[in-house]
Amino acid sequence: MGGADEAIVGGTHAVQVNPAGLAQASVPMAQMGLGLVSPAGTFDLNNVVLYPLQDGTVFALSQFSGFYSGYSDTSIVGSAALPLDTARNLTFGLNLKYLLLSNPANSTEGAGRGFGLDMGFMYNLRDAQGVLASFGLTIKDLSSAIRFSNTGEDSVTRTFVLGAAYDAIADTRVELDADFVDQTLGPTNLRDEFNLGAERFFQDRNFSARVGYQNMFQPEGVFTLGGGYHPAQPFEITYALGLSADLKQVSNFLTFVYRLDDWNKNHTEKTDTGGEITLGNAPPSEPEATPTPATHEARPVSGPASRKMTVAVSLPALSAGGGQTTSITFPGAHPDDITAWELLIKGVDGKIYRKIDGTGKPFSAIDWDGTDDQGKGLPSGMYQVALRTFNAAGGLLSDDSTLVQIVGARTHFGLSVNVPYLSLARGKAHAPLVFTPDPGGSFDAQSWDFQVRDAQTRQVVYERKGRLRIPPQIKWNGRTAQAVPAADGPYECLLSAVDKLGNSLQADPVAVTLRSAPPVLSLDAEDHWVDFSKNPKFKFKLSAEDSLGLEGWSVKLLDYDGNVLKTFLGQAGAPAQVVWDGKTDAADMVAGGTFVRAQFTAQDPAGNSAKSDEFPVQVEAPAPTGQSLSLNLTTVYFKDGDDGLTPEAKKELQKAAVSIKPYLDKSLFFLKGYTASAEAGDQLTLSYDRADSVREYLLKVLAVPADKVVALGYADREALKDANGDEPADKQRRVTITLYTQP
């Protein structure tokens, strides 16, 4: 659509005003336009490259420059247009523009830069004979602004363009545009415009003539006259002359358009000189036709094909070379003015893999087995089946297509999972399970179904379905279709599908196990006391229960302050026992009197972990030999289950300190803590805590070095007895202080 002078120069107007018009292009093309306005001396230059894709989307890159007295402006435009329906009657387009303005002489504004955006829609109204009329809506400079180097930023005035074209008259096109300026953005010199133009083709559309009037209802209107040459070659030349109403201004526009039909073209075309024409092994439905080879290398490029023909396939997908064929049919009317036709099988890259052409009307059906011109099966993918028809002068009458998919033969159909175990316990890293389909070919399918079922009851607990394409990954978070956690136990996961050819596919079941309960662990030993001078090997006993087994385990030996002394590690199942030789991880012998807490930790393959109860071990500290004096200084007592010193106990220790002081420089103190047999809980730890309480108090009162005081936990060992048996419990809850002096 557009004014007469602009419309005559082919794609220029479609890019400048309505980008949706780009979608009318069926082949790649390049265009260069030149304009000269006198006596002002204004010169215009534009270059456009169009490239349509198989699905009807068209991309363009354009440059428009105007050179005026002392300054210039340039627009770099990236455009995209795409059809919104399968018949490609409704199209949508966008222009993204980069604007550059030079600094006019004696201007304070400075040079300008900015971005702009145009948006447009176009609709073609058709009947059985082709396009009757076209309608367009464009919002030009929808969001455009120019920032000047000296004066800040200005918005570009927005314009709404309504256009209509009438094509029902043979070889004639009438156009009308109405441009409405958006006055809400501020003052502007632009005014509303109305443009009218008509174009007529002659001699089988080889020549055209154009007349029009721009800016009707305004005194500065412009009359336009033009003509075009459209030979049966891949180029066009058009010219337009504009005369202002007062005859004081003359505009000249020259455009050269070149079609790039040969891009990605298969030059190994098959030529049939007689007999039947077929795209496979099956004969056509009208074998009496004997076509003559025809080559249609060029088409007129002004506007779309004049009519629409339907192309259909009996099978939308087939296996290349697998014995299947699809019947390509052309239902609907075949007008008498069709004198030649060609059928092309093209890939998504535009490459032609199979071509057949002939004279007269197309056959009503042609069978194709998915092979190329050399009889080789085409690789998997989507292909375009395109029919083009021509009149006696080689003019393009129709250009229509449909899609067919080639599905490669499958070598297998499988399913795998990242890990076969899943825990629903909070914070576990293995959830969810990730399944990866291996379709052995294309992921495209008519439908697919993923199920998780109980391995024992065969009941389906979770299901996910889809169409068109098998997903590259399927996840399951261990919950049922009702979004509640599934019960622990074994499950089977199955994937089935129906491919594009209607074949049923079934993957082997994948076994997974749901387990959220942690392992059950226990740690024991042969005794709670060890004297490494007499027993160099101390054995810890391990027990672990988990239906999945263990993925890793450790036994750590910690001192009283929580520091790690020794670590035992392993993978898979834990051993029945670990043996400690009294050495630390640093290979040093553990000091006598050290109180050790052993802990067993394990993790199963589902990520569940557990810790055993701590097992306390007291490392014995043998009394020194060769001493000159061994003195039992005192005994302090404790309340039931308590390790704190009573006031009486502190007084007793203070009295003992008086007799201790003379021996501090060469003495060693042994503090032995005890419990009554009836005290609850971990008696060994309680007895050591009591000894340590006395130790801390003595260090404070006497300021004796820490290495001179040894605390030992003896629990209920060495119980006190009298003539009637064990003494009362309050006597058993004690700590004894023994002083050893060295000679």
C-alpha positions as MATLAB code, in Angstrom:
seq = 'MGGADEAIVGGTHAVQVNPAGLAQASVPMAQMGLGLVSPAGTFDLNNVVLYPLQDGTVFALSQFSGFYSGYSDTSIVGSAALPLDTARNLTFGLNLKYLLLSNPANSTEGAGRGFGLDMGFMYNLRDAQGVLASFGLTIKDLSSAIRFSNTGEDSVTRTFVLGAAYDAIADTRVELDADFVDQTLGPTNLRDEFNLGAERFFQDRNFSARVGYQNMFQPEGVFTLGGGYHPAQPFEITYALGLSADLKQVSNFLTFVYRLDDWNKNHTEKTDTGGEITLGNAPPSEPEATPTPATHEARPVSGPASRKMTVAVSLPALSAGGGQTTSITFPGAHPDDITAWELLIKGVDGKIYRKIDGTGKPFSAIDWDGTDDQGKGLPSGMYQVALRTFNAAGGLLSDDSTLVQIVGARTHFGLSVNVPYLSLARGKAHAPLVFTPDPGGSFDAQSWDFQVRDAQTRQVVYERKGRLRIPPQIKWNGRTAQAVPAADGPYECLLSAVDKLGNSLQADPVAVTLRSAPPVLSLDAEDHWVDFSKNPKFKFKLSAEDSLGLEGWSVKLLDYDGNVLKTFLGQAGAPAQVVWDGKTDAADMVAGGTFVRAQFTAQDPAGNSAKSDEFPVQVEAPAPTGQSLSLNLTTVYFKDGDDGLTPEAKKELQKAAVSIKPYLDKSLFFLKGYTASAEAGDQLTLSYDRADSVREYLLKVLAVPADKVVALGYADREALKDANGDEPADKQRRVTITLYTQP';
ca = [
       0.000    0.000    0.000;
       1.103    3.574   -0.274;
       1.433    6.614   -2.446;
       1.875    5.987   -6.124;
       5.537    6.877   -6.288;
       6.456    4.740   -3.280;
       4.398    1.704   -4.243;
       5.936    1.643   -7.709;
       9.387    0.996   -6.247;
       8.579   -2.478   -5.013;
       9.503   -3.462   -1.489;
      10.673   -0.027   -0.346;
       7.295    1.102    0.861;
       6.571   -2.214    2.563;
       9.670   -1.820    4.682;
       9.326    1.894    5.363;
       5.650    1.892    6.265;
       4.063   -1.551    6.754;
       6.560   -4.303    7.661;
       3.796   -6.910    7.407;
       4.008   -6.502    3.623;
       7.359   -8.303    3.691;
       5.538  -11.602    4.220;
       4.347  -11.410    0.582;
       7.881  -12.287   -0.600;
       8.312  -15.917   -1.674;
      11.969  -15.883   -2.752;
      15.076  -14.044   -1.527;
      15.639  -10.751   -3.301;
      17.763   -7.615   -3.143;
      16.735   -4.087   -4.067;
      18.472   -0.763   -4.636;
      16.559    2.496   -5.005;
      17.655    5.991   -6.078;
      15.717    9.228   -5.784;
      16.386   12.802   -6.843;
      14.244   15.857   -6.078;
      14.935   19.063   -7.971;
      15.505   21.948   -7.796;
      16.125   21.304   -4.060;
      18.871   18.812   -4.951;
      17.713   16.217   -2.411;
      19.142   12.769   -3.092;
      17.785    9.473   -1.682;
      19.518    6.087   -1.548;
      18.093    2.839   -0.223;
      19.195   -0.803   -0.166;
      17.090   -3.748    0.953;
      17.746   -7.479    1.265;
      14.801   -9.861    1.865;
      15.053  -13.502    2.896;
      11.916  -15.671    3.363;
      11.944  -18.866    5.415;
      10.044  -22.041    4.657;
       7.310  -21.303    7.210;
       6.515  -17.956    5.583;
       8.547  -15.778    7.957;
      10.536  -13.098    6.129;
      13.537  -11.168    7.453;
      14.930   -7.990    5.931;
      17.837   -5.639    6.469;
      17.508   -2.181    4.975;
      19.260    1.170    4.739;
      17.491    4.416    3.834;
      19.470    7.627    3.468;
      18.466   11.136    2.498;
      21.045   13.764    1.566;
      19.908   17.369    1.832;
      21.547   20.766    1.647;
      24.141   20.682    4.415;
      22.939   17.628    6.316;
      21.686   14.037    5.937;
      19.688   11.380    7.725;
      19.989    7.595    7.647;
      17.835    4.764    8.971;
      19.148    1.248    9.450;
      16.132   -1.051    9.642;
      15.918   -4.668   10.743;
      12.534   -6.111    9.798;
      10.629   -9.325   10.392;
       7.235  -10.398    9.063;
       5.432  -13.642    9.710;
       2.101  -15.177    8.738;
      -0.450  -15.630   11.500;
      -2.512  -18.287    9.678;
      -1.719  -21.324    7.549;
      -3.056  -19.695    4.358;
      -0.688  -16.746    4.942;
      -3.500  -14.251    4.479;
      -2.996  -12.493    7.827;
       0.541  -11.260    8.465;
       2.298   -9.302   11.201;
       5.524   -7.321   10.940;
       7.985   -5.246   12.963;
      10.647   -2.699   12.016;
      13.452   -1.976   14.469;
      15.171    1.208   13.328;
      18.418    2.944   14.190;
      18.249    6.606   13.237;
      21.243    8.867   12.499;
      20.944   12.602   11.797;
      23.892   14.810   10.886;
      24.209   18.357   12.237;
      22.600   20.883    9.842;
      24.678   23.958    9.082;
      24.200   26.842   11.554;
      22.070   24.555   13.798;
      22.418   24.423   17.593;
      20.831   21.011   17.922;
      23.854   18.975   16.952;
      23.911   15.489   15.507;
      21.166   13.074   16.531;
      20.932    9.369   17.283;
      17.960    7.252   18.205;
      15.974    4.051   17.961;
      12.542    3.547   16.477;
       9.885    0.881   16.177;
       7.141    0.287   13.568;
       4.411   -2.355   13.823;
       2.023   -3.461   11.111;
      -0.691   -5.939   10.130;
      -1.885   -6.948    6.647;
      -4.794   -9.114    5.512;
      -5.413  -10.567    2.031;
      -9.008  -11.345    1.078;
      -9.074  -14.231   -1.411;
     -11.484  -16.269   -3.451;
     -10.885  -19.306   -5.667;
      -9.209  -17.141   -8.322;
      -6.769  -15.390   -6.000;
      -6.479  -12.158   -3.991;
      -9.495   -9.854   -4.195;
      -8.335   -7.109   -1.854;
      -5.730   -6.318    0.779;
      -6.005   -4.263    3.961;
      -3.240   -2.878    6.146;
      -2.748   -1.133    9.478;
       0.582    0.372   10.491;
       1.708    2.253   13.577;
       4.767    4.100   12.372;
       7.278    5.302   14.989;
       5.345    3.486   17.685;
       8.195    4.197   20.085;
      10.868    6.391   18.537;
      13.088    9.084   19.966;
      16.180   10.988   18.854;
      18.798   12.268   21.273;
      20.675   15.351   20.033;
      24.172   16.113   21.175;
      23.291   19.613   22.387;
      19.571   19.905   23.109;
      18.494   16.643   24.726;
      15.969   14.115   23.457;
      12.915   14.561   21.196;
      10.201   12.035   20.418;
       9.447   11.232   16.781;
       5.838   11.925   15.849;
       3.759    8.758   15.726;
       1.668    8.090   12.606;
      -1.208    5.660   12.041;
      -1.476    4.405    8.466;
      -4.588    2.672    7.085;
      -4.301    1.147    3.642;
      -6.451   -0.780    1.181;
      -5.823   -2.291   -2.245;
      -8.288   -3.751   -4.758;
      -7.039   -6.602   -6.996;
     -10.250   -8.115   -8.431;
      -9.742   -6.431  -11.831;
      -7.454   -8.565  -13.994;
      -3.865   -7.242  -14.157;
      -4.904   -4.105  -12.264;
      -4.318   -2.897   -8.733;
      -5.838    0.189   -7.045;
      -4.424    1.484   -3.740;
      -5.538    4.003   -1.129;
      -3.620    5.112    1.974;
      -4.686    7.367    4.842;
      -1.981    8.667    7.192;
      -3.159   10.090   10.533;
      -0.632   12.010   12.624;
      -0.709   11.533   16.410;
      -0.928   15.087   17.763;
      -0.708   14.042   21.451;
       3.105   14.058   21.605;
       3.415   17.804   20.997;
       3.552   20.308   18.134;
       4.506   18.876   14.729;
       4.720   20.075   11.144;
       3.279   16.805    9.854;
      -0.303   16.670    8.651;
      -2.740   13.958    7.777;
      -2.361   12.626    4.228;
      -4.444   10.702    1.697;
      -2.721    8.953   -1.217;
      -4.326    7.243   -4.192;
      -2.656    5.176   -6.894;
      -3.369    2.596   -9.600;
      -1.136    0.166  -11.513;
      -1.865   -1.735  -14.739;
       0.145   -4.640  -16.224;
       0.465   -5.305  -19.966;
       1.794   -8.015  -22.308;
       1.561  -10.933  -19.891;
       2.699   -8.702  -17.038;
       6.032   -7.891  -18.651;
       5.282   -4.138  -18.493;
       3.365   -1.949  -16.083;
       2.149    1.646  -15.905;
       1.370    3.642  -12.786;
      -0.546    6.825  -11.987;
      -1.364    8.397   -8.652;
      -1.792   11.452   -6.495;
      -0.072   11.981   -3.147;
      -1.260   14.204   -0.347;
      -4.742   14.758   -1.692;
      -6.770   17.664   -0.255;
      -3.540   19.607    0.330;
      -2.188   22.423   -1.884;
       1.260   20.790   -2.025;
      -0.034   17.556   -3.510;
       2.082   15.548   -5.944;
       1.023   13.860   -9.220;
       2.913   10.634   -9.968;
       3.483    8.712  -13.164;
       5.538    5.582  -13.497;
       6.289    2.399  -15.336;
       7.994   -0.901  -14.854;
       9.754   -3.573  -16.857;
       9.249   -7.154  -15.551;
      10.883   -9.552  -18.020;
      11.046  -13.330  -17.617;
      14.373  -12.858  -15.903;
      15.319  -12.608  -12.216;
      15.196   -8.782  -12.169;
      12.838   -5.818  -12.438;
      13.361   -2.128  -13.161;
      10.798    0.503  -12.186;
      10.716    4.280  -12.545;
       8.380    6.937  -11.126;
       8.093   10.649  -11.811;
       6.511   13.039   -9.326;
       5.285   16.562  -10.179;
       4.108   18.983   -7.539;
       0.745   20.646   -8.080;
       2.436   23.944   -8.853;
       4.912   22.210  -11.220;
       7.833   23.714   -9.298;
       9.227   20.447   -7.933;
      10.147   17.312   -9.840;
      10.885   13.961   -8.157;
      12.543   11.000   -9.820;
      12.627    7.470   -8.408;
      14.511    4.524   -9.927;
      14.496    1.035   -8.449;
      16.330   -2.140   -9.408;
      15.153   -5.483   -7.908;
      17.030   -8.747   -8.288;
      15.595  -12.140   -7.340;
      17.888  -14.708   -5.752;
      15.992  -17.827   -6.859;
      19.180  -19.847   -7.245;
      20.152  -19.602   -3.575;
      20.341  -23.123   -2.089;
      18.988  -24.541   -5.339;
      19.664  -28.186   -6.197;
      21.315  -28.081   -9.632;
      21.134  -31.851  -10.133;
      17.537  -31.641  -11.331;
      15.958  -34.691  -12.907;
      14.618  -34.263  -16.458;
      11.842  -36.483  -17.750;
      11.498  -36.363  -21.534;
       8.423  -38.513  -21.778;
       6.259  -41.162  -20.225;
       5.010  -41.037  -16.646;
       5.975  -38.445  -14.047;
       6.324  -39.651  -10.456;
       8.105  -38.735   -7.247;
       8.434  -42.316   -6.069;
       7.804  -45.833   -7.202;
       4.043  -45.469   -7.696;
       2.666  -44.033  -11.018;
       0.653  -40.806  -11.118;
      -3.111  -40.941  -11.213;
      -3.211  -39.456  -14.747;
      -0.637  -41.428  -16.766;
      -1.931  -40.150  -20.099;
      -0.141  -36.811  -19.639;
       3.217  -36.582  -21.383;
       4.931  -33.445  -20.085;
       7.688  -31.540  -21.783;
      10.584  -30.479  -19.569;
      10.219  -26.872  -18.524;
      12.485  -24.562  -16.620;
      10.997  -21.583  -14.781;
      13.967  -19.691  -13.470;
      12.316  -16.265  -13.028;
       8.980  -14.810  -11.952;
       7.544  -11.315  -11.773;
       8.321   -9.941   -8.324;
       5.727   -7.210   -7.990;
       3.183   -8.580   -5.497;
       2.159  -12.096   -4.430;
       0.902  -14.915   -6.608;
      -2.547  -14.115   -7.942;
      -4.333  -17.261   -6.730;
      -4.166  -20.045   -4.213;
      -4.071  -23.792   -4.871;
      -4.333  -26.435   -2.185;
      -1.519  -28.956   -1.648;
      -2.289  -31.987    0.535;
      -0.513  -35.206    1.556;
      -2.158  -38.473    2.558;
       0.552  -39.196    5.155;
       2.013  -36.244    7.077;
       4.997  -38.426    8.037;
       6.739  -41.388    6.464;
       9.924  -43.400    6.738;
      12.318  -42.654    3.880;
      13.038  -45.734    1.799;
      10.959  -47.857    4.159;
       8.366  -48.910    1.602;
       5.877  -46.205    2.592;
       4.588  -43.572    0.187;
       2.531  -40.455    0.675;
       0.123  -39.316   -2.000;
       0.542  -35.639   -2.887;
      -2.752  -34.258   -4.163;
      -3.995  -30.889   -5.403;
      -7.719  -30.760   -4.618;
      -9.737  -27.900   -5.966;
     -10.102  -26.176   -9.303;
      -7.307  -26.283  -11.903;
      -7.879  -23.166  -14.087;
      -7.390  -23.465  -17.845;
      -4.749  -20.722  -17.982;
      -2.199  -22.974  -16.221;
       0.302  -23.950  -18.915;
       3.207  -25.194  -16.749;
       3.856  -26.326  -13.193;
       6.621  -27.580  -10.937;
       6.633  -29.552   -7.705;
       9.591  -29.094   -5.318;
      10.609  -31.022   -2.222;
      12.662  -28.588   -0.124;
      14.438  -28.834    3.218;
      14.227  -26.290    6.007;
      17.416  -24.730    4.627;
      15.677  -24.109    1.283;
      17.700  -26.753   -0.556;
      15.741  -28.572   -3.285;
      16.031  -32.343   -2.909;
      13.441  -33.398   -5.476;
      11.965  -31.592   -8.452;
       9.391  -32.535  -11.066;
       7.776  -30.223  -13.595;
       5.560  -30.438  -16.629;
       3.275  -28.594  -18.998;
      -0.467  -28.262  -18.812;
      -2.369  -28.757  -15.588;
      -0.810  -30.654  -12.632;
      -1.757  -34.274  -12.070;
      -4.421  -34.799   -9.444;
      -2.067  -37.022   -7.389;
       1.624  -37.954   -7.271;
       3.120  -40.602   -4.976;
       6.406  -39.944   -3.161;
       8.456  -42.411   -1.123;
      10.676  -39.938    0.726;
      13.695  -40.170   -1.592;
      15.678  -37.519   -3.453;
      16.411  -37.205   -7.155;
      19.049  -39.959   -6.897;
      16.662  -42.359   -5.157;
      18.347  -42.004   -1.759;
      16.240  -41.722    1.393;
      16.167  -38.211    2.842;
      17.423  -37.656    6.398;
      14.970  -37.143    9.246;
      13.332  -33.733    9.401;
      10.580  -31.504    8.057;
      10.267  -30.889    4.315;
       8.179  -28.514    2.252;
       6.122  -29.860   -0.645;
       5.668  -26.806   -2.878;
       3.554  -26.475   -6.041;
       4.023  -23.499   -8.372;
       1.949  -22.887  -11.494;
       2.601  -20.545  -14.434;
       0.763  -19.026  -17.366;
       1.843  -19.042  -21.000;
       4.146  -16.057  -20.504;
       5.921  -17.676  -17.551;
       4.063  -15.530  -15.054;
       3.599  -16.964  -11.567;
      -0.035  -17.856  -10.958;
       0.223  -19.697   -7.624;
       2.875  -20.686   -5.090;
       1.521  -22.921   -2.337;
       2.902  -25.654   -0.137;
       2.373  -28.056    2.735;
       4.718  -29.890    5.084;
       5.673  -33.536    5.384;
       8.001  -35.132    7.906;
      10.611  -37.799    7.225;
      11.010  -40.093   10.221;
      14.238  -42.077   10.398;
      14.221  -45.744   11.314;
      14.677  -46.336   15.053;
      17.454  -48.569   16.333;
      15.907  -48.871   19.813;
      13.590  -47.122   22.268;
      14.816  -46.809   25.836;
      14.589  -44.983   29.146;
      17.238  -44.349   31.805;
      17.324  -42.629   35.202;
      20.068  -40.591   36.852;
      19.894  -42.533   40.150;
      17.637  -45.487   40.999;
      16.810  -44.272   44.527;
      14.742  -41.435   45.912;
      14.244  -40.129   49.435;
      11.436  -37.785   50.418;
      13.103  -36.842   53.685;
      13.507  -33.079   53.890;
      16.702  -31.690   52.462;
      17.805  -34.779   50.523;
      19.728  -33.947   47.368;
      18.569  -36.850   45.171;
      14.986  -35.604   44.642;
      13.587  -35.500   42.055;
      14.467  -38.458   39.857;
      15.389  -37.417   36.305;
      14.486  -39.829   33.511;
      16.083  -39.479   30.071;
      14.271  -40.995   27.074;
      16.427  -42.440   24.303;
      14.045  -42.662   21.339;
      16.616  -44.161   18.973;
      15.654  -41.515   16.443;
      13.420  -38.468   16.361;
      11.754  -37.190   19.536;
       8.656  -36.340   17.471;
       5.638  -38.523   18.267;
       1.886  -38.513   17.976;
       1.615  -39.151   21.724;
       3.623  -40.427   24.695;
       2.834  -41.764   28.159;
       5.071  -42.025   31.245;
       3.903  -44.161   34.194;
       5.216  -45.015   37.646;
       3.623  -48.096   39.172;
       4.062  -50.061   42.373;
       6.323  -53.025   41.600;
       4.322  -55.337   43.863;
       0.684  -54.315   43.272;
       1.173  -53.026   39.671;
      -0.970  -50.037   40.600;
      -0.141  -46.810   38.744;
       0.693  -44.101   41.278;
       1.827  -41.363   38.866;
       1.261  -40.675   35.171;
       2.241  -37.947   32.736;
       1.124  -37.740   29.100;
       1.871  -35.527   26.128;
       1.612  -35.078   22.392;
       3.733  -34.072   19.399;
       7.169  -34.480   21.007;
       8.743  -36.722   23.646;
      10.434  -34.444   26.208;
      14.227  -34.749   26.589;
      13.766  -35.213   30.347;
      10.938  -36.378   32.590;
      11.073  -35.722   36.342;
       9.318  -37.477   39.222;
       9.412  -36.070   42.733;
       8.155  -39.201   44.478;
       4.577  -38.029   44.831;
       1.404  -39.634   43.547;
      -1.060  -38.180   41.071;
      -2.853  -36.701   44.118;
       0.391  -34.884   45.122;
       0.869  -36.938   48.305;
       4.149  -38.750   49.073;
       4.280  -42.278   47.707;
       5.042  -45.100   50.142;
       8.547  -46.466   50.531;
       9.223  -49.466   48.323;
      10.163  -50.561   44.770;
       8.562  -49.016   41.676;
       8.633  -49.609   37.923;
       8.798  -46.663   35.528;
       7.579  -47.143   31.955;
       7.617  -44.970   28.833;
       5.477  -45.706   25.787;
       4.773  -43.688   22.658;
       3.137  -43.748   19.257;
       5.465  -42.308   16.620;
       4.498  -40.170   13.649;
       4.077  -43.288   11.520;
       1.617  -44.849   13.985;
       4.064  -47.416   15.389;
       3.729  -48.289   19.082;
       6.950  -47.927   21.064;
       7.620  -49.349   24.528;
      10.780  -48.902   26.609;
      11.969  -51.555   29.051;
      10.819  -50.800   32.627;
      13.254  -48.876   34.820;
      13.354  -49.974   38.465;
      13.588  -47.331   41.182;
      13.203  -47.517   44.938;
      11.584  -45.003   47.218;
      13.075  -44.934   50.726;
      12.831  -42.052   53.153;
      13.733  -43.880   56.394;
      17.359  -43.493   57.520;
      19.656  -46.456   58.213;
      19.443  -48.068   61.660;
      22.902  -47.949   63.229;
      24.449  -49.161   66.452;
      27.999  -49.004   67.868;
      29.413  -51.177   70.635;
      32.801  -52.356   71.898;
      34.324  -55.116   73.968;
      34.672  -52.778   76.966;
      34.460  -49.146   78.049;
      38.047  -49.104   79.275;
      41.243  -49.765   77.429;
      44.859  -49.972   78.576;
      46.993  -49.934   75.424;
      50.050  -51.042   77.430;
      48.261  -54.355   77.959;
      45.845  -54.525   74.986;
      47.205  -53.013   71.728;
      44.002  -53.685   69.773;
      40.660  -52.273   70.848;
      37.691  -53.482   68.771;
      34.547  -51.485   67.984;
      31.526  -53.485   66.802;
      29.351  -51.981   64.020;
      25.795  -52.837   63.047;
      23.825  -51.248   60.170;
      20.392  -52.086   58.770;
      19.099  -50.531   55.509;
      17.195  -52.180   52.664;
      19.292  -50.290   50.114;
      22.619  -50.970   51.774;
      25.124  -48.265   52.571;
      26.787  -45.841   50.205;
      29.348  -44.631   52.739;
      30.166  -44.838   56.457;
      32.563  -43.446   59.046;
      33.563  -44.003   62.672;
      35.017  -40.972   64.411;
      36.777  -40.945   67.773;
      36.461  -37.587   69.536;
      38.167  -36.334   72.686;
      36.296  -34.744   75.581;
      36.319  -31.321   73.854;
      34.991  -32.688   70.533;
      38.286  -32.741   68.628;
      38.672  -35.616   66.133;
      41.393  -38.027   67.235;
      40.875  -40.829   64.731;
      38.641  -41.431   61.689;
      37.727  -44.701   59.999;
      36.082  -44.369   56.547;
      34.614  -46.747   54.015;
      32.333  -47.134   51.009;
      29.418  -49.495   50.448;
      28.686  -51.814   53.370;
      30.218  -51.195   56.798;
      32.439  -53.910   58.352;
      31.417  -55.843   61.438;
      34.216  -54.213   63.431;
      37.011  -51.666   63.297;
      40.193  -52.041   65.326;
      41.860  -49.106   67.078;
      45.506  -49.368   68.018;
      45.456  -46.272   70.205;
      46.992  -43.982   67.594;
      45.568  -40.737   66.264;
      45.244  -39.704   62.610;
      48.639  -38.070   63.044;
      50.079  -41.484   64.096;
      50.708  -40.255   67.671;
      49.836  -42.462   70.589;
      46.819  -41.194   72.470;
      47.667  -39.842   75.934;
      46.738  -41.889   78.981;
      43.615  -40.655   80.720;
      42.024  -39.435   77.453;
      38.260  -39.738   77.463;
      37.026  -40.822   73.996;
      33.555  -40.657   72.448;
      33.082  -42.906   69.388;
      30.359  -42.187   66.828;
      29.192  -44.265   63.828;
      27.694  -42.382   60.808;
      26.371  -43.868   57.555;
      24.474  -42.837   54.404;
      22.367  -44.978   52.070;
      22.156  -44.557   48.252;
      18.930  -42.546   48.535;
      20.758  -39.891   50.553;
      19.339  -40.782   53.968;
      21.919  -40.533   56.751;
      21.981  -41.519   60.408;
      24.243  -41.432   63.475;
      24.546  -43.998   66.202;
      24.536  -43.208   69.907;
      27.938  -42.221   71.171;
      30.013  -44.942   72.790;
      32.349  -43.674   75.569;
      35.782  -45.176   76.116;
      38.175  -44.319   78.931;
      41.849  -44.705   78.058;
      43.631  -45.920   81.176;
      46.581  -44.003   82.626;
      48.753  -46.479   84.559;
      50.024  -45.157   87.899;
      53.700  -44.116   87.917;
      56.222  -46.651   89.206;
      59.240  -46.005   91.406;
      57.508  -43.211   93.272;
      58.712  -42.193   96.709;
      55.236  -41.476   98.039;
      51.639  -42.418   97.222;
      49.086  -40.521   99.235;
      45.285  -40.739   99.170;
      44.500  -37.133   99.979;
      40.725  -36.962  100.153;
      37.371  -38.033   98.733;
      34.543  -35.720   97.656;
      30.932  -36.754   97.105;
      28.198  -35.814   94.599;
      24.446  -35.711   94.405;
      22.539  -38.325   92.408;
      23.049  -37.777   88.638;
      25.053  -34.570   89.212;
      28.683  -33.706   88.482;
      28.778  -30.307   90.224;
      30.849  -29.771   93.378;
      28.865  -29.153   96.553;
      30.015  -26.469   99.036;
      31.144  -29.261  101.353;
      33.203  -30.808   98.542;
      34.894  -27.487   97.795;
      35.814  -27.034  101.476;
      37.256  -30.532  101.515;
      39.388  -29.760   98.451;
      40.628  -26.513   99.999;
      41.775  -28.427  103.096;
      43.552  -30.961  100.910;
      45.259  -28.151   99.028;
      47.146  -27.114  102.175;
      48.840  -30.517  102.364;
      49.363  -30.663   98.608;
      51.298  -27.404   98.166;
      54.649  -28.705   99.510;
      54.670  -31.376   96.788;
      53.441  -29.390   93.800;
      56.728  -29.184   91.943;
      57.211  -32.946   91.734;
      53.756  -34.436   92.126;
      51.226  -36.133   89.839;
      47.547  -36.210   90.797;
      45.158  -39.003   89.809;
      41.458  -38.133   90.097;
      39.137  -41.131   89.798;
      35.417  -40.493   89.352;
      32.727  -43.069   90.283;
      28.962  -43.550   90.074;
      26.432  -45.562   91.974;
      25.143  -48.547   90.032;
      21.552  -47.251   90.150;
      22.284  -43.880   88.572;
      20.536  -43.363   85.234;
      22.127  -42.556   81.911;
      25.684  -42.875   80.710;
      27.523  -43.675   83.931;
      30.984  -43.681   82.391;
      30.601  -40.137   81.087;
      29.035  -39.014   84.366;
      31.953  -40.450   86.337;
      34.456  -38.714   84.073;
      32.537  -35.429   84.349;
      32.818  -35.664   88.150;
      36.564  -36.248   87.964;
      36.923  -33.378   85.514;
      34.985  -31.043   87.843;
      37.477  -31.765   90.613;
      40.369  -31.361   88.183;
      39.175  -27.914   87.055;
      38.770  -26.788   90.670;
      42.242  -27.968   91.686;
      43.833  -26.237   88.709;
      42.136  -23.025   89.800;
      43.007  -23.275   93.489;
      46.536  -24.634   93.175;
      47.553  -23.170   89.814;
      49.112  -26.525   89.048;
      50.031  -27.310   85.409;
      47.272  -29.186   83.567;
      49.584  -32.037   82.544;
      50.123  -32.815   86.273;
      46.466  -33.759   86.854;
      44.863  -36.847   85.301;
      41.060  -37.319   85.395;
      39.628  -40.832   84.954;
      36.079  -42.107   84.741;
      35.546  -45.460   86.455;
      31.705  -45.543   86.592;
      30.662  -48.264   89.074;
      33.955  -50.117   89.036;
      35.756  -50.582   92.361;
      32.532  -50.197   94.343;
      33.054  -49.516   98.075;
      32.100  -52.411  100.344;
      31.587  -53.014  104.047;
      30.811  -56.092  106.065;
      27.250  -56.155  104.716;
      28.178  -55.697  101.033;
      28.171  -52.509   98.977;
      28.147  -49.287  100.884;
      25.240  -46.864  100.364;
      24.904  -45.032   97.015;
      25.859  -41.658   98.506;
      29.288  -43.110   99.288;
      29.676  -44.569   95.795;
      29.082  -41.156   94.059;
      32.600  -39.907   94.662;
      35.929  -38.714   93.320;
      39.136  -39.855   95.009;
      42.343  -37.820   94.860;
      45.612  -39.709   94.882;
      48.978  -37.943   94.921;
      52.075  -39.556   93.503;
      55.402  -37.892   94.186;
      58.456  -38.588   92.083;
      61.916  -39.146   93.626;
];
